[in-house]
Amino acid sequence: MRIRSAAAGELPLLQDIERAAGAPFRELGMAEIAEDEPPTSQVLERYRRAGHLWVAADDEDRPVAYLMGEPVDGAFHVEQVSVHPGAARRGVGRALLAHVADRAREEGLTGLTLTTFTQVPWNAPYYTRLGFRVLDEARLTPGLREIRTHEASIGLDRWPRVCMRRD
């Protein structure tokens, strides 16, 4: 597996990965999440041009996972990590997070943040195993508060969510 920057021509494939990665949410009674459309090609391209869209590619250099994010209040905020189910449980997500942590450190950022569902096994419990900790409301930065407000406005708070950080 190789971690590299996403290529412009791969954006539709990343959307397919997102759709496939969302399907298991249906089994948890979260059909709305499973059916949610992936980021548009314009959104993906914005992250790509900023240098904040990476893929994990297989031996044939075909993406099987991706991560996108951006700096928020001195940390790198992981907006999305999606791993195709066919590549799950092989350390792909962990490798992407390690890669972005190295990039964040090079940019002088102090850590990684993300928001996630608390009761989805491959969300908060997984990130906890990777060293992330839940931030209580008092520790949210202005940018993280804005992200959480947006998530609530689009209905993501229908299921318990938290903001997490790893220094």
C-alpha positions in Angstrom: 0.0 0.0 0.0 1.2 3.4 -0.9 0.0 6.8 0.5 0.1 9.6 -2.0 -1.7 12.8 -3.0 -4.9 12.2 -4.9 -4.9 12.8 -8.7 -7.6 15.0 -10.3 -8.8 12.0 -12.4 -9.4 9.9 -9.3 -12.1 12.0 -7.8 -15.0 9.9 -9.1 -13.3 6.8 -7.7 -13.1 8.5 -4.3 -16.8 9.2 -4.5 -17.3 5.5 -5.2 -15.1 4.6 -2.2 -17.2 6.9 0.0 -20.5 5.3 -1.1 -19.1 1.8 -0.5 -17.7 2.8 2.9 -21.0 4.2 3.9 -23.0 1.0 3.2 -22.2 -0.7 6.6 -24.0 2.2 8.4 -27.3 0.7 7.2 -26.8 -2.3 9.4 -26.6 0.0 12.4 -29.9 1.6 11.6 -28.3 4.7 10.1 -29.7 4.4 6.6 -29.5 8.2 6.2 -25.7 8.1 6.6 -25.4 5.1 4.3 -27.4 7.0 1.6 -25.7 10.3 2.1 -24.0 11.5 -1.1 -20.2 11.8 -1.0 -18.4 15.1 -1.3 -18.9 16.7 -4.8 -16.0 16.6 -7.2 -15.7 20.4 -6.6 -15.3 19.9 -2.9 -12.8 17.1 -3.4 -10.9 19.2 -6.0 -10.7 22.1 -3.5 -9.0 19.8 -0.9 -6.8 18.3 -3.6 -5.6 21.7 -4.8 -4.8 22.7 -1.2 -2.7 19.6 -0.9 -5.0 18.1 1.7 -6.4 15.0 -0.1 -4.5 11.8 0.1 -5.2 8.2 -1.1 -4.0 4.8 0.0 -3.3 3.0 -3.2 -3.1 -0.8 -3.8 -0.3 -2.6 -5.6 -1.8 -1.5 -9.0 -1.8 2.1 -7.7 -5.6 2.2 -7.6 -7.0 4.1 -4.5 -8.8 1.9 -1.9 -9.2 4.7 0.7 -8.9 8.4 1.1 -8.5 11.1 3.7 -9.2 14.8 3.4 -9.0 17.7 5.8 -7.6 21.1 6.5 -6.0 23.2 9.2 -8.4 24.4 11.9 -7.3 26.5 14.8 -3.7 25.2 14.8 -4.5 21.5 14.3 -5.2 19.5 11.2 -8.9 18.7 11.1 -9.7 15.3 9.5 -12.9 16.0 7.6 -13.3 12.5 6.1 -11.5 9.1 6.2 -13.1 6.5 4.0 -11.8 3.0 3.4 -13.4 0.7 0.8 -14.9 -2.3 2.7 -12.7 -4.6 0.5 -9.6 -3.0 2.1 -10.9 -2.7 5.6 -9.2 -4.2 8.7 -5.8 -4.0 7.1 -4.4 -0.9 8.7 -5.3 1.4 5.8 -7.1 4.0 7.8 -4.3 3.9 10.5 -1.7 4.5 7.7 -3.6 7.4 6.3 -3.9 9.0 9.7 -0.1 8.5 10.4 0.7 10.1 7.0 -1.5 13.1 7.7 0.0 13.4 11.2 3.5 13.6 9.7 2.3 16.3 7.2 0.6 18.2 10.0 3.8 18.2 12.1 5.8 19.4 9.1 3.3 22.3 8.8 3.8 23.2 12.4 0.3 22.1 13.5 -0.1 20.8 17.0 -2.3 17.7 16.4 -5.2 16.1 14.6 -8.9 16.7 15.3 -12.0 15.1 14.0 -15.7 14.6 14.7 -17.3 11.2 14.7 -20.1 9.0 15.9 -19.7 7.7 19.4 -21.6 4.4 19.0 -20.2 3.2 15.6 -17.4 0.7 16.3 -15.3 1.9 13.4 -15.7 5.6 14.6 -15.0 6.9 18.1 -14.0 3.5 19.6 -11.5 3.0 16.7 -10.1 6.5 17.1 -9.7 6.0 20.8 -7.6 3.0 20.1 -5.4 5.2 17.9 -4.8 7.7 20.7 -7.5 10.2 20.1 -9.4 11.6 23.1 -12.8 13.1 23.4 -12.9 16.9 23.8 -15.5 18.2 26.2 -17.5 21.3 25.2 -15.2 23.6 27.1 -12.1 22.5 25.1 -13.6 23.0 21.7 -11.9 25.8 19.7 -14.0 28.3 17.7 -13.4 26.4 14.5 -14.4 23.1 16.0 -17.6 24.7 17.4 -18.4 26.0 14.0 -17.9 22.5 12.5 -20.2 21.0 15.2 -22.8 23.6 14.6 -22.8 22.8 10.8 -23.0 19.1 11.5 -26.0 19.7 13.8 -27.7 21.8 11.1 -27.5 19.0 8.6 -28.9 16.4 11.0 -25.8 14.5 12.0 -26.6 15.0 15.7 -29.5 12.6 15.3 -26.9 10.1 16.5 -24.4 10.8 19.4 -21.3 12.6 18.1 -18.1 13.9 19.6 -15.1 15.9 18.7 -11.8 14.2 19.3 -8.1 15.2 19.3 -4.7 13.5 19.2 -1.7 15.6 19.9 
